[in-house]
């Protein structure tokens, strides 16, 4: 992940400031009234799901590890009571490489008309192009945080839904592929942003079923890193500020408000962008933001060979997972 855009238009900024001021009192009232609901998210289980993905090796496009891990992910969702389909297509990378892409779509209670979309990407970055050691720039990333963590949280949420379902909504888990084949920093190719999130772009233009919609969506990206905090991402604030409020309030309700500061982060080109712009589903991005990290505001392991299980924090997985549980079980 991803392309970081630091500049917002003045109009968007003014809208965001106005929305924040007008909603402040309502948010505070809501936080006081709402109680925790739903089962306890198991961080150890999510951690194990993350590790299993990494044990396949880097899940880079067109690799054996990628194909084997994809089958495992689909199988786990089926074990947890989901109806699973794959959206298989060959896409073209920024450099002309044909990419065998498979978006994995797992529907929990597909008969329920009210739907919530939870998504993450499952492929690995082919190049550790942000590594401090230039010798690593063309090595693949194991992608424990930047990919596997989001899938791990979704799998554990699906497991909890199967064991203790008192929700009123159906849930669609979408594992987007070909997210991280974006232009590497060492390349001379221009990076216009559209080389990222290829699987999400394809899904948004070719939804299954064609009339699919959801109340809202939540994208999970880099949700297991040590020291992670989840600031309010600005594409999310532009397209779905009320969903940001809902999720951040849920985090406070379940005791993880410190992980979700009510402060603005950056504007990110991520899988939620085509879901918002093309599919027209208001979708937010829960993505880690490290404003004081010299290596990257995405964190010290982003697109480096250090994005491994040694740098995954089960408590971070718990903070995000329990927040998602609160959101889903609060829907009427």
Secondary structure, DSSP 8 states (H G I E B T S, - for coil): --EEE----HHHHHHHHHHHHHHHHHHHHHHHH----S----HHHHHHHHHHHHHT----TT-HHHHHHHHHHHHHHHHTT-EEEEEEEEEE-TTS-EEEEEEEEEEESTT-SSEEEEEEE----S--TT-SSGGGTTS----IIIIIHHHHHHHHHHHHHHHS---SSEEEEEEE-S-S----TT--S---STTS-HHHHHHHHS-SSTT---SEEEEEES-SBTT----B-HHHHHHHHHHHHHHHHHHHHTT-GGGS-SSB--EEESHHHHHHHTS---EEEEE---TT-SS-TT-TTTTSTT-SGGGB-HHHHHHHHHHHHHHHHH--
